[in-house]
């Protein structure tokens, strides 16, 4: 095994898989989003396996992975709470664009 890279903070792998797991959990909890709780559980298990593998393979220290997971959770939270556009909002924006600008 190679030594842990000194420039590997935080773990990008852990951040990305935790982001995807967070979105999967939110979609499963949202009900009509079409994602079953079993799929969300599978994505969470995959995220845990990827995150733990970064430590087991010696690519990251524990703190790199923990902070990477926190970054991923924050990103998922930000997408869900700040960037996610509901169907109602999207329909209203479409109507506005058609009436005012002639788009869509």
N, CA, C and O atoms as a Tinker XYZ file with bonds, in Angstrom:
   416  protein
     1  N      0.830000   -1.188000    0.000000    73     2
     2  CA     0.000000    0.000000    0.000000    64     1     3
     3  C      0.870000    1.245000    0.000000    63     2     4     5
     4  O      1.953000    1.276000    0.585000    81     3
     5  N      0.366000    2.268000   -0.672000    73     3     6
     6  CA     1.076000    3.538000   -0.685000    64     5     7
     7  C      0.724000    4.338000    0.566000    63     6     8     9
     8  O     -0.281000    4.080000    1.228000    81     7
     9  N      1.557000    5.290000    0.865000    73     7    10
    10  CA     1.272000    6.168000    1.983000    64     9    11
    11  C      0.081000    7.062000    1.654000    63    10    12    13
    12  O     -0.209000    7.334000    0.489000    81    11
    13  N     -0.589000    7.502000    2.687000    73    11    14
    14  CA    -1.734000    8.396000    2.510000    64    13    15
    15  C     -1.235000    9.715000    1.945000    63    14    16    17
    16  O     -0.257000   10.276000    2.439000    81    15
    17  N     -1.900000   10.207000    0.921000    73    15    18
    18  CA    -1.538000   11.471000    0.290000    64    17    19
    19  C     -1.784000   12.622000    1.264000    63    18    20    21
    20  O     -2.838000   12.683000    1.898000    81    19
    21  N     -0.830000   13.523000    1.383000    73    19    22
    22  CA    -0.997000   14.637000    2.311000    64    21    23
    23  C     -2.023000   15.649000    1.829000    63    22    24    25
    24  O     -2.451000   16.503000    2.605000    81    23
    25  N     -2.430000   15.572000    0.562000    73    23    26
    26  CA    -3.394000   16.526000    0.012000    64    25    27
    27  C     -4.758000   15.883000   -0.221000    63    26    28    29
    28  O     -5.441000   16.218000   -1.189000    81    27
    29  N     -5.158000   14.972000    0.649000    73    27    30
    30  CA    -6.386000   14.221000    0.415000    64    29    31
    31  C     -7.508000   14.582000    1.375000    63    30    32    33
    32  O     -8.374000   13.751000    1.650000    81    31
    33  N     -7.508000   15.793000    1.883000    73    31    34
    34  CA    -8.533000   16.193000    2.853000    64    33    35
    35  C     -9.507000   17.136000    2.182000    63    34    36    37
    36  O     -9.063000   18.115000    1.582000    81    35
    37  N    -10.803000   16.902000    2.245000    73    35    38
    38  CA   -11.499000   15.699000    2.700000    64    37    39
    39  C    -11.593000   14.679000    1.577000    63    38    40    41
    40  O    -11.172000   14.945000    0.452000    81    39
    41  N    -12.134000   13.536000    1.877000    73    39    42
    42  CA   -12.279000   12.480000    0.880000    64    41    43
    43  C    -13.392000   12.819000   -0.106000    63    42    44    45
    44  O    -14.558000   12.932000    0.271000    81    43
    45  N    -13.021000   12.978000   -1.356000    73    43    46
    46  CA   -14.011000   13.249000   -2.399000    64    45    47
    47  C    -14.924000   12.060000   -2.649000    63    46    48    49
    48  O    -16.110000   12.231000   -2.933000    81    47
    49  N    -14.369000   10.840000   -2.544000    73    47    50
    50  CA   -15.200000    9.644000   -2.709000    64    49    51
    51  C    -16.297000    9.619000   -1.649000    63    50    52    53
    52  O    -17.469000    9.402000   -1.959000    81    51
    53  N    -15.905000    9.845000   -0.396000    73    51    54
    54  CA   -16.883000    9.822000    0.696000    64    53    55
    55  C    -17.924000   10.924000    0.516000    63    54    56    57
    56  O    -19.109000   10.710000    0.774000    81    55
    57  N    -17.484000   12.100000    0.074000    73    55    58
    58  CA   -18.423000   13.210000   -0.123000    64    57    59
    59  C    -19.440000   12.880000   -1.212000    63    58    60    61
    60  O    -20.634000   13.125000   -1.040000    81    59
    61  N    -18.977000   12.327000   -2.325000    73    59    62
    62  CA   -19.893000   12.035000   -3.440000    64    61    63
    63  C    -20.891000   10.931000   -3.108000    63    62    64    65
    64  O    -22.083000   11.067000   -3.383000    81    63
    65  N    -20.408000    9.841000   -2.518000    73    63    66
    66  CA   -21.349000    8.744000   -2.238000    64    65    67
    67  C    -22.320000    9.115000   -1.124000    63    66    68    69
    68  O    -23.469000    8.674000   -1.136000    81    67
    69  N    -21.872000    9.921000   -0.162000    73    67    70
    70  CA   -22.781000   10.356000    0.902000    64    69    71
    71  C    -23.809000   11.333000    0.348000    63    70    72    73
    72  O    -24.964000   11.322000    0.775000    81    71
    73  N    -23.407000   12.173000   -0.592000    73    71    74
    74  CA   -24.353000   13.061000   -1.274000    64    73    75
    75  C    -25.441000   12.240000   -1.969000    63    74    76    77
    76  O    -26.629000   12.526000   -1.820000    81    75
    77  N    -25.037000   11.227000   -2.722000    73    75    78
    78  CA   -26.009000   10.382000   -3.428000    64    77    79
    79  C    -26.901000    9.627000   -2.444000    63    78    80    81
    80  O    -28.102000    9.487000   -2.676000    81    79
    81  N    -26.320000    9.143000   -1.349000    73    79    82
    82  CA   -27.124000    8.434000   -0.345000    64    81    83
    83  C    -28.127000    9.383000    0.305000    63    82    84    85
    84  O    -29.271000    9.001000    0.553000    81    83
    85  N    -27.707000   10.610000    0.582000    73    83    86
    86  CA   -28.625000   11.591000    1.156000    64    85    87
    87  C    -29.783000   11.896000    0.233000    63    86    88    89
    88  O    -30.927000   11.988000    0.678000    81    87
    89  N    -29.495000   12.056000   -1.062000    73    87    90
    90  CA   -30.580000   12.290000   -2.022000    64    89    91
    91  C    -31.496000   11.077000   -2.126000    63    90    92    93
    92  O    -32.714000   11.227000   -2.231000    81    91
    93  N    -30.917000    9.871000   -2.097000    73    91    94
    94  CA   -31.730000    8.660000   -2.177000    64    93    95
    95  C    -32.668000    8.552000   -0.979000    63    94    96    97
    96  O    -33.836000    8.193000   -1.131000    81    95
    97  N    -32.161000    8.861000    0.206000    73    95    98
    98  CA   -33.001000    8.813000    1.407000    64    97    99
    99  C    -34.113000    9.846000    1.306000    63    98   100   101
   100  O    -35.261000    9.561000    1.646000    81    99
   101  N    -33.779000   11.036000    0.843000    73    99   102
   102  CA   -34.802000   12.083000    0.724000    64   101   103
   103  C    -35.867000   11.687000   -0.306000    63   102   104   105
   104  O    -37.060000   11.878000   -0.068000    81   103
   105  N    -35.445000   11.140000   -1.440000    73   103   106
   106  CA   -36.409000   10.725000   -2.465000    64   105   107
   107  C    -37.296000    9.597000   -1.967000    63   106   108   109
   108  O    -38.489000    9.568000   -2.270000    81   107
   109  N    -36.730000    8.666000   -1.205000    73   107   110
   110  CA   -37.535000    7.572000   -0.660000    64   109   111
   111  C    -38.514000    8.101000    0.381000    63   110   112   113
   112  O    -39.653000    7.640000    0.458000    81   111
   113  N    -38.071000    9.071000    1.183000    73   111   114
   114  CA   -38.944000    9.626000    2.217000    64   113   115
   115  C    -40.014000   10.537000    1.634000    63   114   116   117
   116  O    -41.054000   10.754000    2.256000    81   115
   117  N    -39.762000   11.073000    0.438000    73   115   118
   118  CA   -40.708000   11.998000   -0.181000    64   117   119
   119  C    -41.968000   11.291000   -0.672000    63   118   120   121
   120  O    -42.951000   11.945000   -1.022000    81   119
   121  N    -41.943000    9.984000   -0.699000    73   119   122
   122  CA   -43.154000    9.253000   -1.083000    64   121   123
   123  C    -43.276000    9.063000   -2.574000    63   122   124   125
   124  O    -42.754000    8.088000   -3.114000    81   123
   125  N    -43.950000    9.966000   -3.252000    73   123   126
   126  CA   -44.259000    9.799000   -4.666000    64   125   127
   127  C    -43.101000   10.012000   -5.605000    63   126   128   129
   128  O    -43.315000   10.190000   -6.804000    81   127
   129  N    -41.880000   10.001000   -5.107000    73   127   130
   130  CA   -40.714000   10.262000   -5.952000    64   129   131
   131  C    -40.277000    9.037000   -6.745000    63   130   132   133
   132  O    -39.408000    9.145000   -7.610000    81   131
   133  N    -40.861000    7.874000   -6.466000    73   131   134
   134  CA   -40.561000    6.685000   -7.242000    64   133   135
   135  C    -39.324000    5.928000   -6.803000    63   134   136   137
   136  O    -38.833000    5.087000   -7.555000    81   135
   137  N    -38.800000    6.195000   -5.610000    73   135   138
   138  CA   -37.636000    5.472000   -5.118000    64   137   139
   139  C    -38.049000    4.718000   -3.862000    63   138   140   141
   140  O    -38.530000    5.312000   -2.897000    81   139
   141  N    -37.858000    3.418000   -3.886000    73   139   142
   142  CA   -38.299000    2.608000   -2.747000    64   141   143
   143  C    -37.302000    2.714000   -1.593000    63   142   144   145
   144  O    -36.125000    3.001000   -1.810000    81   143
   145  N    -37.772000    2.484000   -0.374000    73   143   146
   146  CA   -36.857000    2.494000    0.778000    64   145   147
   147  C    -35.752000    1.444000    0.660000    63   146   148   149
   148  O    -34.650000    1.643000    1.171000    81   147
   149  N    -36.043000    0.332000   -0.008000    73   147   150
   150  CA   -35.016000   -0.693000   -0.196000    64   149   151
   151  C    -33.864000   -0.207000   -1.054000    63   150   152   153
   152  O    -32.704000   -0.520000   -0.786000    81   151
   153  N    -34.188000    0.562000   -2.089000    73   151   154
   154  CA   -33.132000    1.124000   -2.947000    64   153   155
   155  C    -32.315000    2.131000   -2.146000    63   154   156   157
   156  O    -31.087000    2.152000   -2.232000    81   155
   157  N    -33.002000    2.968000   -1.364000    73   155   158
   158  CA   -32.293000    3.944000   -0.538000    64   157   159
   159  C    -31.364000    3.242000    0.453000    63   158   160   161
   160  O    -30.239000    3.692000    0.674000    81   159
   161  N    -31.825000    2.148000    1.048000    73   159   162
   162  CA   -30.986000    1.383000    1.965000    64   161   163
   163  C    -29.763000    0.822000    1.246000    63   162   164   165
   164  O    -28.653000    0.847000    1.777000    81   163
   165  N    -29.978000    0.318000    0.039000    73   163   166
   166  CA   -28.855000   -0.192000   -0.755000    64   165   167
   167  C    -27.834000    0.884000   -1.073000    63   166   168   169
   168  O    -26.630000    0.630000   -1.016000    81   167
   169  N    -28.294000    2.076000   -1.407000    73   167   170
   170  CA   -27.381000    3.190000   -1.699000    64   169   171
   171  C    -26.623000    3.590000   -0.431000    63   170   172   173
   172  O    -25.435000    3.908000   -0.490000    81   171
   173  N    -27.312000    3.574000    0.717000    73   171   174
   174  CA   -26.633000    3.906000    1.978000    64   173   175
   175  C    -25.555000    2.870000    2.303000    63   174   176   177
   176  O    -24.473000    3.227000    2.770000    81   175
   177  N    -25.843000    1.599000    2.060000    73   175   178
   178  CA   -24.855000    0.550000    2.313000    64   177   179
   179  C    -23.659000    0.693000    1.364000    63   178   180   181
   180  O    -22.511000    0.501000    1.766000    81   179
   181  N    -23.939000    1.029000    0.116000    73   179   182
   182  CA   -22.878000    1.260000   -0.860000    64   181   183
   183  C    -22.007000    2.437000   -0.416000    63   182   184   185
   184  O    -20.781000    2.366000   -0.495000    81   183
   185  N    -22.635000    3.512000    0.048000    73   183   186
   186  CA   -21.887000    4.682000    0.506000    64   185   187
   187  C    -20.999000    4.323000    1.696000    63   186   188   189
   188  O    -19.849000    4.754000    1.770000    81   187
   189  N    -21.532000    3.540000    2.616000    73   187   190
   190  CA   -20.730000    3.123000    3.773000    64   189   191
   191  C    -19.552000    2.259000    3.332000    63   190   192   193
   192  O    -18.442000    2.409000    3.845000    81   191
   193  N    -19.791000    1.361000    2.387000    73   191   194
   194  CA   -18.716000    0.484000    1.915000    64   193   195
   195  C    -17.622000    1.280000    1.211000    63   194   196   197
   196  O    -16.436000    1.033000    1.430000    81   195
   197  N    -18.008000    2.224000    0.376000    73   195   198
   198  CA   -17.011000    3.052000   -0.322000    64   197   199
   199  C    -16.222000    3.877000    0.685000    63   198   200   201
   200  O    -14.995000    3.952000    0.613000    81   199
   201  N    -16.929000    4.494000    1.621000    73   199   202
   202  CA   -16.253000    5.338000    2.616000    64   201   203
   203  C    -15.279000    4.525000    3.467000    63   202   204   205
   204  O    -14.145000    4.947000    3.693000    81   203
   205  N    -15.719000    3.371000    3.933000    73   203   206
   206  CA   -14.827000    2.529000    4.748000    64   205   207
   207  C    -13.670000    1.970000    3.931000    63   206   208   209
   208  O    -12.579000    1.760000    4.460000    81   207
   209  N    -13.903000    1.729000    2.646000    73   207   210
   210  CA   -12.825000    1.204000    1.806000    64   209   211
   211  C    -11.697000    2.212000    1.642000    63   210   212   213
   212  O    -10.544000    1.819000    1.471000    81   211
   213  N    -12.005000    3.497000    1.689000    73   211   214
   214  CA   -10.970000    4.525000    1.572000    64   213   215
   215  C     -9.991000    4.436000    2.735000    63   214   216   217
   216  O     -8.793000    4.667000    2.573000    81   215
   217  N    -10.517000    4.099000    3.914000    73   215   218
   218  CA    -9.662000    3.937000    5.093000    64   217   219
   219  C     -8.923000    2.601000    5.014000    63   218   220   221
   220  O     -7.718000    2.538000    5.254000    81   219
   221  N     -9.649000    1.538000    4.679000    73   219   222
   222  CA    -9.063000    0.193000    4.638000    64   221   223
   223  C     -7.937000    0.091000    3.611000    63   222   224   225
   224  O     -6.960000   -0.626000    3.829000    81   223
   225  N     -8.071000    0.804000    2.499000    73   223   226
   226  CA    -7.042000    0.767000    1.467000    64   225   227
   227  C     -5.881000    1.716000    1.760000    63   226   228   229
   228  O     -4.900000    1.758000    1.018000    81   227
   229  N     -6.002000    2.471000    2.843000    73   227   230
   230  CA    -4.933000    3.375000    3.219000    64   229   231
   231  C     -4.876000    4.641000    2.386000    63   230   232   233
   232  O     -3.845000    5.312000    2.351000    81   231
   233  N     -5.960000    4.974000    1.720000    73   231   234
   234  CA    -5.980000    6.166000    0.872000    64   233   235
   235  C     -6.323000    7.423000    1.664000    63   234   236   237
   236  O     -5.995000    8.530000    1.237000    81   235
   237  N     -6.981000    7.265000    2.818000    73   235   238
   238  CA    -7.388000    8.407000    3.635000    64   237   239
   239  C     -7.297000    8.054000    5.105000    63   238   240   241
   240  O     -7.377000    6.889000    5.494000    81   239
   241  N     -7.130000    9.083000    5.905000    73   239   242
   242  CA    -7.259000    8.936000    7.354000    64   241   243
   243  C     -8.744000    8.971000    7.698000    63   242   244   245
   244  O     -9.571000    9.372000    6.878000    81   243
   245  N     -9.071000    8.554000    8.901000    73   243   246
   246  CA   -10.471000    8.513000    9.337000    64   245   247
   247  C    -11.097000    9.905000    9.249000    63   246   248   249
   248  O    -12.224000   10.046000    8.772000    81   247
   249  N    -10.387000   10.920000    9.699000    73   247   250
   250  CA   -10.935000   12.269000    9.686000    64   249   251
   251  C    -11.223000   12.752000    8.259000    63   250   252   253
   252  O    -12.191000   13.482000    8.045000    81   251
   253  N    -10.402000   12.360000    7.287000    73   251   254
   254  CA   -10.665000   12.723000    5.890000    64   253   255
   255  C    -12.027000   12.206000    5.448000    63   254   256   257
   256  O    -12.799000   12.918000    4.805000    81   255
   257  N    -12.308000   10.962000    5.802000    73   255   258
   258  CA   -13.567000   10.326000    5.397000    64   257   259
   259  C    -14.742000   10.913000    6.160000    63   258   260   261
   260  O    -15.799000   11.150000    5.576000    81   259
   261  N    -14.577000   11.151000    7.447000    73   259   262
   262  CA   -15.669000   11.723000    8.247000    64   261   263
   263  C    -16.045000   13.104000    7.714000    63   262   264   265
   264  O    -17.225000   13.405000    7.539000    81   263
   265  N    -15.049000   13.932000    7.461000    73   263   266
   266  CA   -15.347000   15.275000    6.939000    64   265   267
   267  C    -15.912000   15.182000    5.522000    63   266   268   269
   268  O    -16.789000   15.966000    5.158000    81   267
   269  N    -15.429000   14.244000    4.728000    73   267   270
   270  CA   -15.999000   14.041000    3.400000    64   269   271
   271  C    -17.473000   13.676000    3.472000    63   270   272   273
   272  O    -18.279000   14.175000    2.686000    81   271
   273  N    -17.827000   12.808000    4.412000    73   271   274
   274  CA   -19.236000   12.440000    4.599000    64   273   275
   275  C    -20.061000   13.642000    5.042000    63   274   276   277
   276  O    -21.188000   13.823000    4.580000    81   275
   277  N    -19.516000   14.460000    5.927000    73   275   278
   278  CA   -20.241000   15.664000    6.356000    64   277   279
   279  C    -20.437000   16.639000    5.202000    63   278   280   281
   280  O    -21.491000   17.265000    5.089000    81   279
   281  N    -19.436000   16.771000    4.353000    73   279   282
   282  CA   -19.563000   17.632000    3.168000    64   281   283
   283  C    -20.659000   17.095000    2.253000    63   282   284   285
   284  O    -21.472000   17.862000    1.736000    81   283
   285  N    -20.683000   15.782000    2.053000    73   283   286
   286  CA   -21.715000   15.174000    1.211000    64   285   287
   287  C    -23.105000   15.372000    1.773000    63   286   288   289
   288  O    -24.040000   15.666000    1.029000    81   287
   289  N    -23.252000   15.212000    3.084000    73   287   290
   290  CA   -24.561000   15.433000    3.712000    64   289   291
   291  C    -25.001000   16.879000    3.591000    63   290   292   293
   292  O    -26.170000   17.158000    3.323000    81   291
   293  N    -24.063000   17.803000    3.789000    73   291   294
   294  CA   -24.416000   19.217000    3.635000    64   293   295
   295  C    -24.833000   19.515000    2.203000    63   294   296   297
   296  O    -25.807000   20.233000    1.979000    81   295
   297  N    -24.106000   18.971000    1.233000    73   295   298
   298  CA   -24.463000   19.194000   -0.171000    64   297   299
   299  C    -25.844000   18.637000   -0.490000    63   298   300   301
   300  O    -26.622000   19.284000   -1.190000    81   299
   301  N    -26.158000   17.453000    0.010000    73   299   302
   302  CA   -27.488000   16.875000   -0.218000    64   301   303
   303  C    -28.552000   17.752000    0.423000    63   302   304   305
   304  O    -29.592000   18.011000   -0.183000    81   303
   305  N    -28.299000   18.210000    1.640000    73   303   306
   306  CA   -29.251000   19.088000    2.326000    64   305   307
   307  C    -29.452000   20.378000    1.527000    63   306   308   309
   308  O    -30.581000   20.847000    1.379000    81   307
   309  N    -28.368000   20.945000    1.018000    73   307   310
   310  CA   -28.463000   22.193000    0.264000    64   309   311
   311  C    -29.268000   22.001000   -1.017000    63   310   312   313
   312  O    -30.082000   22.854000   -1.371000    81   311
   313  N    -29.050000   20.902000   -1.706000    73   311   314
   314  CA   -29.807000   20.646000   -2.935000    64   313   315
   315  C    -31.286000   20.481000   -2.619000    63   314   316   317
   316  O    -32.140000   21.044000   -3.304000    81   315
   317  N    -31.585000   19.717000   -1.590000    73   315   318
   318  CA   -32.987000   19.462000   -1.243000    64   317   319
   319  C    -33.685000   20.727000   -0.769000    63   318   320   321
   320  O    -34.833000   20.971000   -1.142000    81   319
   321  N    -33.016000   21.537000    0.044000    73   319   322
   322  CA   -33.681000   22.687000    0.647000    64   321   323
   323  C    -33.538000   23.983000   -0.136000    63   322   324   325
   324  O    -34.393000   24.862000   -0.018000    81   323
   325  N    -32.489000   24.129000   -0.928000    73   323   326
   326  CA   -32.270000   25.391000   -1.625000    64   325   327
   327  C    -32.451000   25.294000   -3.130000    63   326   328   329
   328  O    -32.949000   26.231000   -3.754000    81   327
   329  N    -32.052000   24.170000   -3.724000    73   327   330
   330  CA   -32.035000   24.088000   -5.182000    64   329   331
   331  C    -33.150000   23.247000   -5.783000    63   330   332   333
   332  O    -33.453000   23.374000   -6.970000    81   331
   333  N    -33.762000   22.391000   -4.979000    73   331   334
   334  CA   -34.787000   21.499000   -5.503000    64   333   335
   335  C    -36.032000   22.299000   -5.853000    63   334   336   337
   336  O    -36.536000   23.067000   -5.033000    81   335
   337  N    -36.516000   22.121000   -7.051000    73   335   338
   338  CA   -37.717000   22.824000   -7.491000    64   337   339
   339  C    -38.861000   21.817000   -7.513000    63   338   340   341
   340  O    -38.788000   20.801000   -8.204000    81   339
   341  N    -39.912000   22.101000   -6.758000    73   339   342
   342  CA   -41.049000   21.185000   -6.716000    64   341   343
   343  C    -41.795000   21.219000   -8.047000    63   342   344   345
   344  O    -41.597000   22.124000   -8.857000    81   343
   345  N    -42.643000   20.239000   -8.260000    73   343   346
   346  CA   -43.435000   20.199000   -9.498000    64   345   347
   347  C    -44.353000   21.409000   -9.608000    63   346   348   349
   348  O    -44.561000   21.938000  -10.699000    81   347
   349  N    -44.891000   21.838000   -8.495000    73   347   350
   350  CA   -45.784000   23.004000   -8.496000    64   349   351
   351  C    -45.010000   24.252000   -8.888000    63   350   352   353
   352  O    -45.480000   25.046000   -9.703000    81   351
   353  N    -43.828000   24.427000   -8.312000    73   351   354
   354  CA   -43.007000   25.588000   -8.639000    64   353   355
   355  C    -42.565000   25.539000  -10.094000    63   354   356   357
   356  O    -42.584000   26.561000  -10.780000    81   355
   357  N    -42.168000   24.367000  -10.572000    73   355   358
   358  CA   -41.746000   24.236000  -11.968000    64   357   359
   359  C    -42.888000   24.574000  -12.915000    63   358   360   361
   360  O    -42.669000   25.239000  -13.928000    81   359
   361  N    -44.106000   24.128000  -12.604000    73   359   362
   362  CA   -45.260000   24.446000  -13.453000    64   361   363
   363  C    -45.539000   25.944000  -13.442000    63   362   364   365
   364  O    -45.855000   26.524000  -14.481000    81   363
   365  N    -45.426000   26.573000  -12.277000    73   363   366
   366  CA   -45.649000   28.013000  -12.186000    64   365   367
   367  C    -44.593000   28.776000  -12.974000    63   366   368   369
   368  O    -44.912000   29.756000  -13.648000    81   367
   369  N    -43.350000   28.344000  -12.897000    73   367   370
   370  CA   -42.288000   29.000000  -13.666000    64   369   371
   371  C    -42.500000   28.830000  -15.167000    63   370   372   373
   372  O    -42.249000   29.750000  -15.945000    81   371
   373  N    -42.962000   27.648000  -15.567000    73   371   374
   374  CA   -43.251000   27.415000  -16.986000    64   373   375
   375  C    -44.355000   28.340000  -17.475000    63   374   376   377
   376  O    -44.240000   28.935000  -18.546000    81   375
   377  N    -45.423000   28.465000  -16.693000    73   375   378
   378  CA   -46.522000   29.359000  -17.065000    64   377   379
   379  C    -46.058000   30.803000  -17.145000    63   378   380   381
   380  O    -46.434000   31.531000  -18.064000    81   379
   381  N    -45.244000   31.220000  -16.186000    73   379   382
   382  CA   -44.720000   32.581000  -16.187000    64   381   383
   383  C    -43.874000   32.827000  -17.431000    63   382   384   385
   384  O    -44.005000   33.857000  -18.093000    81   383
   385  N    -43.002000   31.868000  -17.737000    73   383   386
   386  CA   -42.132000   32.031000  -18.911000    64   385   387
   387  C    -42.938000   32.095000  -20.199000    63   386   388   389
   388  O    -42.623000   32.876000  -21.097000    81   387
   389  N    -43.974000   31.276000  -20.288000    73   387   390
   390  CA   -44.821000   31.296000  -21.501000    64   389   391
   391  C    -45.576000   32.611000  -21.627000    63   390   392   393
   392  O    -45.675000   33.161000  -22.724000    81   391
   393  N    -46.105000   33.119000  -20.534000    73   391   394
   394  CA   -46.933000   34.311000  -20.610000    64   393   395
   395  C    -46.109000   35.583000  -20.777000    63   394   396   397
   396  O    -46.538000   36.504000  -21.471000    81   395
   397  N    -44.951000   35.648000  -20.163000    73   395   398
   398  CA   -44.162000   36.883000  -20.172000    64   397   399
   399  C    -43.132000   36.939000  -21.280000    63   398   400   401
   400  O    -42.916000   37.989000  -21.885000    81   399
   401  N    -42.516000   35.844000  -21.538000    73   399   402
   402  CA   -41.368000   35.870000  -22.429000    64   401   403
   403  C    -41.607000   35.035000  -23.685000    63   402   404   405
   404  O    -40.902000   35.197000  -24.682000    81   403
   405  N    -42.572000   34.165000  -23.641000    73   403   406
   406  CA   -42.827000   33.305000  -24.789000    64   405   407
   407  C    -41.910000   32.105000  -24.859000    63   406   408   409
   408  O    -41.750000   31.502000  -25.920000    81   407
   409  N    -41.304000   31.754000  -23.736000    73   407   410
   410  CA   -40.413000   30.605000  -23.700000    64   409   411
   411  C    -41.147000   29.341000  -23.285000    63   410   412   413
   412  O    -42.288000   29.378000  -22.824000    81   411
   413  N    -40.474000   28.248000  -23.457000    73   411   414
   414  CA   -40.912000   26.911000  -23.042000    64   413   415
   415  C    -42.163000   26.570000  -23.701000    63   414   416
   416  O    -42.699000   25.483000  -23.485000    81   415
